[in-house]
Amino acid sequence: MLDAAFMSHALLWLIGAMSVCATVVSIGAMYAMGRTAYRKD
């Protein structure tokens, strides 16, 4: 079951999932930083 084709497929899915998570977190961070400029404390 743990042949080279399965490992490369799993690694590709892992890299894809990490890329999606990093994109979502980066967009959220930029949105949060952009919102702090308009706060009236």
Backbone bond lengths (Angstrom), bond angles and torsions (degrees), N, CA, C in turn:
res aa  C-N    CA-C-N  psi(-1)  N-CA   C-N-CA  omega(-1)  CA-C   N-CA-C  phi
1 M - - - 1.465 - - 1.528 111.06 -
2 L 1.316 116.73 -38.72 1.468 119.58 -178.71 1.522 110.55 -89.82
3 D 1.325 115.65 59.36 1.456 118.90 176.93 1.528 110.05 -88.19
4 A 1.305 115.93 -179.39 1.462 120.58 -174.70 1.523 111.86 -66.11
5 A 1.323 117.89 -36.46 1.465 120.69 -179.12 1.528 110.80 -65.89
6 F 1.332 117.02 -41.87 1.462 119.86 178.95 1.521 111.27 -66.86
7 M 1.330 117.25 -41.25 1.466 120.21 -178.75 1.524 111.07 -66.41
8 S 1.331 118.06 -39.52 1.458 119.60 179.17 1.524 110.31 -68.47
9 H 1.322 116.10 -36.19 1.468 119.70 177.78 1.532 110.62 -66.30
10 A 1.332 116.96 -43.84 1.460 121.29 178.79 1.527 110.95 -64.65
11 L 1.323 116.85 -39.74 1.459 120.67 179.27 1.523 110.78 -65.99
12 L 1.328 117.10 -39.40 1.458 120.80 177.58 1.525 111.00 -63.92
13 W 1.328 117.41 -42.93 1.460 120.50 177.50 1.521 111.49 -64.99
14 L 1.339 117.25 -37.27 1.465 120.92 178.60 1.523 110.79 -65.09
15 I 1.324 117.18 -43.99 1.465 120.76 178.70 1.523 109.93 -65.01
16 G 1.324 117.49 -40.45 1.460 120.89 177.68 1.512 112.37 -62.60
17 A 1.330 116.80 -43.81 1.467 120.52 179.32 1.529 110.87 -64.55
18 M 1.318 117.09 -40.33 1.469 120.42 178.35 1.520 110.72 -65.57
19 S 1.321 117.40 -37.13 1.465 120.37 179.31 1.524 110.85 -66.91
20 V 1.321 116.88 -42.27 1.468 120.33 178.90 1.527 110.26 -63.87
21 C 1.323 117.15 -44.86 1.468 120.45 179.04 1.526 111.26 -63.16
22 A 1.312 117.72 -41.45 1.458 120.64 179.93 1.526 110.94 -65.80
23 T 1.324 117.17 -37.55 1.461 120.25 177.92 1.523 111.06 -64.94
24 V 1.330 116.87 -44.89 1.465 120.78 179.91 1.523 110.66 -63.64
25 V 1.332 117.24 -44.00 1.468 120.51 -179.66 1.526 110.68 -65.94
26 S 1.327 117.59 -39.65 1.473 120.49 179.79 1.521 111.30 -65.33
27 I 1.322 117.10 -42.67 1.467 120.31 178.27 1.524 109.84 -64.28
28 G 1.325 117.08 -41.96 1.462 120.47 178.02 1.518 112.34 -63.30
29 A 1.319 117.47 -39.65 1.463 120.75 179.50 1.528 110.95 -67.29
30 M 1.329 116.43 -43.25 1.467 118.83 178.89 1.522 111.24 -65.84
31 Y 1.319 117.05 -37.49 1.468 120.71 177.10 1.530 110.18 -63.92
32 A 1.336 116.70 -43.95 1.462 120.22 -179.68 1.531 110.85 -65.36
33 M 1.325 117.56 -40.57 1.468 119.94 179.06 1.526 110.60 -67.67
34 G 1.316 116.69 -36.46 1.459 119.76 178.13 1.519 112.23 -68.05
35 R 1.331 117.45 -33.21 1.456 120.71 -179.98 1.520 111.92 -72.28
36 T 1.331 117.93 -29.15 1.469 119.49 -177.38 1.520 111.61 -68.64
37 A 1.316 118.77 -21.25 1.475 120.51 -179.85 1.525 111.20 -70.78
38 Y 1.331 117.56 -22.15 1.460 120.40 -176.70 1.518 113.87 -101.91
39 R 1.331 116.58 5.00 1.469 119.00 -179.25 1.512 110.82 -77.78
40 K 1.302 115.92 142.38 1.468 121.80 177.06 1.534 107.43 -111.79
41 D 1.315 115.89 92.49 1.477 119.35 -179.98 1.526 110.17 -92.08
